[in-house]
């Protein structure tokens, strides 16, 4: 294939080298952003008197025609092209002739690719945030449904204290709300235009970078042209935000897997989001949740790959940077797929109120409340804690729960026990008395649901 840079070469590049060098299979997906950036650039060139209005019209019409033809499938992005930028420019020149050759005045692929990436990721980030909102909406609805389902909460995966199931679900909602915030922050910082930085040092033409920046919806033009072409912080920031989304999805996935096991049976997943076994007829496997947990590693890998690409690079552009797209696009695609599947899986999941309550009734999860009861009767907390420890040990010997111990049995440990002890340790009371801000009490849970609904807008 005829190279645009062939003037300097004495011979054709090796076919293998061409294939190795080409990024069009990966960056072809940015064709729209590439064309949008080029239209803005051409208009700027005309506005500054660098090309004529007629040339600008020919370029812009040509570019819009290419866009329409790629969109409709009439024009296939050639896999032979070096990258999407070369492809569009070559196609433009083939269509409109000489004027097409003027488009690349006062520009380089170095600022072009940086602008394309920022435009593309700005749009795609909005898609990720929209998907996060869908998931959060599903969690909020499930939280409303389960706001008085008493369940055990765990530390060290040992039954710890009673909560309402909604409280645990809402903890995940908080994580995803923060994730959306992190993505929006990254987008805010990336919204500066590198266009016009050219190869690295700027240009001798009197260009108007503010015009192209505004036209493309950027807050302004980046201040340093070397930074403009070599900065990929925005890729790292987005990748880190995506990695954290995956961490949260993966923890949630792990809980869904546990909850849907026979041992817990706190939830039943809808058949639409589970699979069977090829040999064991009884099986209903939480494959979607497991895959999400499994795919988390890929996204971490993408983040580490991106950081590693950048760490030893001298300024300004180096071809290593072409690797940015595979990392970012893979992470983006993965995070979108995972969010897409997770939302309906949560929306259709059936929580089992009885099983949760039964599990909460075992394991002495009201022991802290028993200690608090004694504190209420004037015993110092540490003494109460020791006393309850002995009572629990006694219950284990007797094979009883705290609720099943008689008042005489309680009296052997302290004279502070009265009839009111049973009310104090009933699971429902334990939950509703957790009135502290952010606790599992009803008012706090309602406040959390409202907060999450507010985020959804
Ligand atoms: N395909 C290249 C990339 O993605 C475009 C920039 C090429 N610039 C250059 N000086 N070779 O990084």
Boltz pocket constraint, residues with backbone or C-beta under 6 A from the ligand:
constraints:
  - pocket:
      binder: B
      contacts: [[A, 21], [A, 23], [A, 27], [A, 82], [A, 83], [A, 109], [A, 110], [A, 113], [A, 317], [A, 318], [A, 319], [A, 321], [A, 322], [A, 323]]
      max_distance: 6.0
